[in-house]
Amino acid sequence: MALSRTKKLVLLAIAVLLLAAFGYLVWRYVPVRDLVALVNEEIPPWLFVCLMALLPLVGAPISLFYALAGIVFPMGMGVLVTALVIPFHLAGFFLLARAVKTPIERILARRGHRPPAIPAHRRASFCLIMNMLPIPYVVKNYLQPLAGIRFPLFFWVSWPVQLVLALPMVLIGSAATDMDPVLLSIAVVLFAGMYAVVRRIEKRYAGAIPAQDDGEEPSDTAL
């Protein structure tokens, strides 16, 4: 039975309060300052940037690096580093996916299959939905090039969406560094709001992207 709008808002408010309470308990009782000092002492900024740029390409959890960016750098610099690393990831994912695309297609062809193709007029919406759905970072970024999405569309849709989704984690890391409960509360509210939006998109569009090519091949420039 579907929940009413009022019940959904109540559940969302409860979730926000629980997240805020959890954040306060961590801020109040966990030795966050010691953990932050340990990170700053053991990981030079240049090494962190290299690790952040390379490890997610092979499946390392990107959320951890977003939070650490807010710890290793001041908040503004953490956002800037994140904004610069995401394009590197997108280029890397695209090149690696295209490198294995032909061998994968040959393997499928020998077995009488073909990879799913997205109709050209729906590729922009496919990219947007893929970036918003709560699936692993490495999966969404490899799947789009493998589905035939060209780089300009893949890049210009994915970069801003992924940067916006990264902001709450960067703020959480920065709040942990500064021991700022206000900033932590803002990050929690942003995280909860984005989670609600993502869940709404997931329920509406998951499984709705057609997997059959319509035989047309117009350009990908129309968004």
Summary of the structure (lengths in Angstrom):
residues: 223
radius of gyration: 20.0
end to end distance: 36.0
largest distance: 60.1
contacts: 632
relative contact order: 0.14
helix: 78%
strand: 0%
